[in-house]
Each structure stands twice: as C-alpha cells, then as structure tokens.
Amino acid sequence: MQNNVKTGLEALLRPEDSILVLIDHQPFQFSNLNSHEPTMIINAVTGISKAAKIFNVPTILTTVVEERGGLIIKQIQDVFPEQKPINRTFINTWQDPAVTDIVAASGRKQLIIAGLWTEVCVAMPAIQAAGEGYDVFVITDASGSVTAEAHDMAVRRMVQHGITPINWVAVTSEWQRDWARLDTATQLSSLMIEHAGATGVAYAWEQQLLATPVPAQ
C-alpha cells in the first residue's frame, strides 16, 4: 500500500480542490450490471452530478465507443446540457489526453471518479492517477460491476493503491462541511429531498411539521 495517503482534515474533500470524472454510464454497461440495482446507481450518479453543479466542481463526462455502447444516460446529460461527453477508444480513461489534459489544466488534485464498470473503467484510471500523485476517491454507489464480487474485489484492489472508497452523500457532505454556508446549504437541502432516499423524505417531513401552525388552546 502507498504511504502518501492524506490524514486528518487534509483527507477530507474540498470543492475548490475537487474535480469529478464520470465514466461510461451508458446503456451497454448497464445491460450487464449485476452488482447493484441499476436504479440506485442512476440515482447516485444523478445526485453527485447535481451536487457538482451546486459546488462549482468541474465535471468531465466521458463515454467509450459511444456509437456502439450508447449515449451517456439522460439523467447525467440533463445536468450538463452544454457538455458533449468525451468519446474514447481507450478502455483506460487516463490514457486519453483529451481527459487528462483537462484535469491537469485545472490544477486540482482531489480526483473523484465514478463509472461502469468498477473493475475495469474505474479501477484502471484510478490506479494510474493515484500513481501520478492525485488524491483519488471512487464513489462506490455511483459505480457498478458485472457481479457483486467483481465490484468488491475492484474496491479492495484500489484501496491497496491508496484510493479512498466513498459514497455520493459523503462527498456532498464534505463539500458542504458547514451548514452555515447558506449559499449552498439551501440548494443541497433540496437535492437531498430529491435524491437522498429516506433521509430526504424525513427532512421534507420535518419542514412540513415546522410549517404546521400549532392550534390555539
């Protein structure tokens, strides 16, 4: 295992240092996705896409052989309507200068990756980027594999290279860090209602209760 893993406060994500890469959320990859319920991954990747917009985190969209594997899913493209995903032939995204040049030019070193499949199109760039000095995080609930075992083994393998597995809600929470940051807190609360499952439902219920007048005695 590498020994250059950040510790303490430096280990937490910061929006100003983060860059997000979403890899190959395409129909072909979903067709043999068996590690997760596809609806869960679609929800998670949509949630993190919207969060990146809220926190002004640069986001790279990429597909592999789009003409055969299909367009990136509508839920992601709708968040970034102005972006045309970078279409690759490289299986390993990190071997494509069209992607790596953007990351390098950003100057950001906290690299956050999600994609299909975890054992191939996520693990390969994550391991290479970690070896090049990036602090790499993989959003495990926005990524998936052909089997649950394949996903699990990929995550274990990446951990051996100093890569941090994380879920999408944890990423957004670290970006927010302080609920006193009202410029993003209100938007984030709305995002949680839409995509954070029971937590969002409970928050909406709390708002309902707070807005309900108490009957006069």
N, C-alpha and C positions, 0 to 999 in steps of 0.2 A: 504493500500500500504506500502511496506517496505520503510524504510527511509535511507537505506545504498547505494543508487544509487550514482555512481561517478558523479562529476561535473567538469566543466572546462576542461582543457587539459587532465586530467586523464580519462575523459569519452570517449576519442577517442581511436580507435583501434590501436594497435602496433603489427607489425608482430612477434616480439620476444616474445610477451606475449599471442599470439593468438593460439588457436587450433580449427580446423574445424571438425565437425561431420556431415556427410551426411547420412541420414536415409531413407531407403526404397524407393528409386527411382526405382521401379520395375514395370513390366507390370501389375500385378493385381491392384496396386494402381492407375496407370494411367487409367485403364479401367473405373473407376467411378470418374474421376477427372472432376469437373464441375465449379470450382471457377475461373480457368484461361484457356486460350488456351494452351494446352499441349506443343506446340512448344515454347512458351515463357518460360515456366519453364525449359524445356530441354536446351534452350539457356542460361538461367541464371545460372543453376547449372553447365553447362559446363564451362561458363565463370569464375565462382568462383573457380572451380576445377583447371583451368589453372593458375589463379591468385595465388592460394595457392602454386602451384609449383614454380612460379616466386619468391615469397617472402619467400620460405622455411618454410611455415606454416604446421606443422604436420596435416595430414588429416586422419580421421578414416572413413572407408566405412562400412556400416552395412545394412543387409537385415533381413527380418523376414520370417521365414519358406520358404526359397528360393526354395525348391523343389516343392512347390505348387504356390508360388507367382511370381516365375521367377527370373532370374538373374538381377543384377543391370544393368541399361541401358549402352549400349556400349560407349556412349559419355563420361561417367564418367570413366568407366573401362579403356578406351584407354589412359586417362591422367595418370592413376596409374596402368600400366600393371603388375607391380610386386606385387600388393596387392591382396590378397584374401579377399573379404568382410567378416566381422564377421557375421555369420548367427545366429540369435536369435530365441528363442521361446517366450521370454518376449515381450509383447507389448510395455512396457516402457523400452527403451534402457538403462536408468540409473539404472535399477535393474540388469543389466548384468555385472558382474565383468570383463568379457573379454573386455568390453569397458571402464568402469570406472577406471580400474587399469592402462590402458594406459594413460588416461587423468591425473590421479593423479601423475603418474611417470614423466610426462612431466614438472610438476611444474607450468604450465601455467594456469592463472586464467580467461583469456578472452575467454569464450566458445562461439563459433559461430555454430549455428545449422541451417540446412535446411532439409526438408523432406516431405514425403507424409504419412499421411495426417496431416495438421496443427493442427486440433482439437484433434488428438489422439497421433500419434507417434512423433510429435514435442512438443506439449504442455506438455505432461507428463514428459519427461526428462528435459525440460527447467524449469518447475516449481520446480521439485525436486532439480536440480542442483543449481538454484538460492537460494533455501532454505539452501543449503550447503555452500554458500558463494562465488559461482562463479559469475562472471560478465557476464551475458548471453545475447547474441544477436541472434535474429532469422531473417534469410534472407527471407523476405516475398515473394519475386518474384521468389525464388527458392523452394518455398513450396506451397502446394495447398491442397484443400479440396473437399469434395463431393458436396458442394454448396458454392456460394459466401458468403452466410450468415454464414455458418459454419467456413469459413476462417476468416471472420471479427470478429465473436464472440470469436474465439480462440485467435486472436491477442489482442483483448480488454482484455480478461481474463489474458493473460500473462503480459500485461502492468501493471495490478493490482499487480503483483508479482515482479515488478521492472525490468522486462525483456525489452530489447530495440528492437523494430522492425526496420529493416534496409533493403535496397536493395543491390544487389550484387555490383553495381558500386560504391556505397558509401563505402562499405567495402574495395574495392581495392584502392579507393582514399585515405582513411585514412591510409592504409598500406603504400602507396607511400609518402603521406604527402608533399613532396618537389620534384619538377621536377629536382632539381639539383642532385638528387640521380640517376646518369646516369646508374648505374649497373642494375637497374630495370626499369628505365623510358623507355628505348628503347623497352624492351620486353612488357611492359604494353601498349605502343602505338600500337604495333602490335596486342595485344589482343583486344584492343578497336576497331580496324578496323574489326576484325573477329566477335565480339560479342556485340558491343555497339550500334547496330542499326544505326539510322541516325547520331548519334554523330561520329561513326566510319567512315561512308560514308563521312561526312563533313571533317573529319581530312584527309582522303585519298585524297579528292579533294584539300584541302589546300596544301598537299605535291605535288600534280600534278601542281598546279599553281606556287608554289615556284620553281619547277624544269623546268618550261617552259621558254626558253630564250625569252627575250624581243627583238622584231625585231629592227634592226638598223634603225635610222631615215635617 
